[in-house]
Amino acid sequence: MEKGLDELSHEGINPKIISGIAALREGKVRFDPPGFDGQYGNMVFTDSENIQEFTTQKSLF
């Protein structure tokens, strides 16, 4: 099941989530190393300028 990005935006999904889905579909995300046997792989974004705000944790309080 693959919904179009327009359809996702009409369902009220966060635009940043939609941007991440688009990056996956366009091949702008890779896994290095890939996951195996229950081990998670590391996700690497090739377009690092769009993820700068996510590199540090925001305050919880």
Stockholm file with secondary structure:
# STOCKHOLM 1.0

chainA/1-61         MEKGLDELSHEGINPKIISGIAALREGKVRFDPPGFDGQYGNMVFTDSENIQEFTTQKSLF
#=GR chainA/1-61 SS CCCCHHHHHHTTCCHHHHHHHHHHHTTCEEESSCCBTTBCCCEEESCGGGGGGGSSCCCCC
#=GC SS_cons        CCCCHHHHHHTTCCHHHHHHHHHHHTTCEEESSCCBTTBCCCEEESCGGGGGGGSSCCCCC
//
